[in-house]
Amino acid sequence: MFEPFKDRIQVVEVSTNQPGRERVDIALIDSFAQTRDINEVLAAANAERYVFYSWSLKPELIETWSRFGVIDFLDKRLTAEELADALERIARGESGVVSSDYPASPDADLGEWPGREYGLSARESEVIALITQGFGNEEIAGRTFTSINTVKTNIRTAYRKIGVDSRTRAVLWGVDHGFRPDAIKAARPDAASE
């Protein structure tokens, strides 16, 4: 995604289980299937600034992360260029919520996510990832800031798309298809552009 902007943005993939890592300027915290405690996520990211990156910028989600000191929120519908521009502004000290100027449409190119190649929407993929990690429907609703009915609808449509008929089979499918989180990606502006 940032390849065209490598002269402006340096991407460093960081394993959150690796102590003593180099501190980064900005940690882009992907909300996708986030299962860890917020304090744990922020401590593991080891950054000067934390940017929450999500498909949903609902007020209750922003309020929750704001209580932990996160003041920057970016919409996943931003284009790569808009995202690079926003990260540079954040690195210069600006802050706030940056959302896309256009609504999500089925035809919009929203980037890649696990399960997209199997026809799963970003939300369905997130639900499958949380199921794979052992979360129940109520917990999934809380973590995705959606209603229990929305979660159940996403589960039914996702199961149909991946060809499973039970939660156990969905977990096995998720494990086989890489739906377990093991790293956080952090973006750091290149020192040459500062």
N, C-alpha and C positions, 0 to 999 in steps of 0.2 A: 504494500500500500504506500509506504513512504519512499520507495525506490526513486521516483522522480524528484524527490526532495532531499536526497541524501547529502546535498551540500548545505542543507538547513537543519535537518533533523537526524540525529543518530539514534537508532533503535538498539536497545540492549535487552535481550531476553534474560530474565533473572529467575532462577529457581528459588521459590520462597522457603525451601527447606535448607538452604545453604547459608550458614552463619558467616558473618564477617565480610560480606560483599561490599564492593565499592558503592558509595552513596551516589544516587543519580539526582539530576535537577528536578525532573518531573516523573512521577509514576502515574501511568495511565491505568486506572483500576477498572477492568472490564467487569461489568455487572453480570455477565453471562454465567448462570448457575453458581453464583457466589454462595459458598457454603460455610466459610470461615467467619469467626467473630470479627467484627469491624476493627477492633483494636489490633487483633492478630494480623489482619490483612495490612493495615497501615504500618505496623512495626516491621513486618517482613519485607515490605516494599522499600524501606530505607531511602526515603526521598526528601528533598527540600519542600516540594509541593506535591499534593495529591489531586488528581483529576479523575472524577467519576465519569465513566464512559458507558452510556446505556441507551437502549432503544426507548426507554421510558424515562421521562423527566417529570414525573408526577410530583406535586408539592410534598406529599407525605414521604416520598423517597428522598427528595432533596433535604427535607427537614431532618430525617433520620441521620443521613451522612453529615449534615452540617453540625449536628451535636458533637461530632467527633473531630471537628476542625476542617472538614473538607469544604472548600468554598468555590471550587471550580467544577462545573458539570457540562459535559459535552454530549450531544446527540449523535447516535450512531448513524443517522441518516445524512450527516455532513459528508460532503465529498472529501476525497483525500486532500485536495488543496485547501478547502475550508478548515479541515482538521489541522493541517500543518500550520496554517495562519493562526488559528486559535491557540495552539500550543506555543507558538512564538510569542504571542501577546501575553499569555500566562507567564512564560519565562521572564518577560520584561516587567512583570508585577501587576498586570491587569487581572481582574477576576470577574467571575459571574457565571451565568448560565448561557451557553451558546446552543441554540437549537436550530434545526433546519428550517429554511423558509418554505419548504414544501412538505405536504403530507405524504406519508408512506403510501405507495400504491403497489399493486401486485407486480407491475412492470418495472418498478424502480430498481436500479442496481444498488443494493444495500451492502455490498461486500460479501465476504464469505463467512460461514459459520459451520460448525460440525453438523452434519445431517442434511445440509442443503442439497447435496448430490442425490439424496434419497427422497427429495420432494418436501422435506420438513421446513416449515416456516421458522424464523428465528425464535419465536416464542415456543413453538412445539419442541424445537431442539433444546431450549433451555429447560423445559419441563422434563424431557427425557433425561437430560443430564442430572437433574435433581432427583429423579426417580432412581437413576443408576447409583446415586450416592446414598440412597436409603431414606429419603425424605417422604413423609406422608403428604396427602393432599392439602391439609390445613397449613402445614409448614411451607409447602410450595406456594400457596396463595399468599402467605405472609412475605416470603422472600421475593416474589415477583410483583407484589403490590397489585394483585388481581383478586377477583372474587373466586370462591370455591367452585362456582358454576363454570366460570371461564377456565379454570384449571381442568375440570372434568371434561369440558368440550375439547380442550387442547390434547388431553390424554387420549380420548376416543379417536380424534382425527389422526394423531401421531401413530397410534397403534395400527390403524388401518393402513397408513402409508408405509410403515416398516414391516407389516405382515406378522404382527404378534397379537395374541389374544389374552395375555395375562401380564400382571406386573412383574412376575418372576422372569418371564421371557423378555420383557422390555429391559430389565436390568441386564440380563445376559447379552442382549443385542447392544445395549449401551456400552458395556465393557468391551465387547468385540469391535466396536466402531469408534473407540477413542473418546468417550464422553466423561472421562474422569479428569478433573483439573489437576495439574501438577506444576504450573508455572504462571507467573504474572509477567506481562511485558511492560517494560518501562521505557519511556521515550526521553531522551536527553538531547537538547539542542547541541549541535556541534560547536565546540569551543571557538572555531574559526569564525563563526557567524555572530558571536557575541560582541 
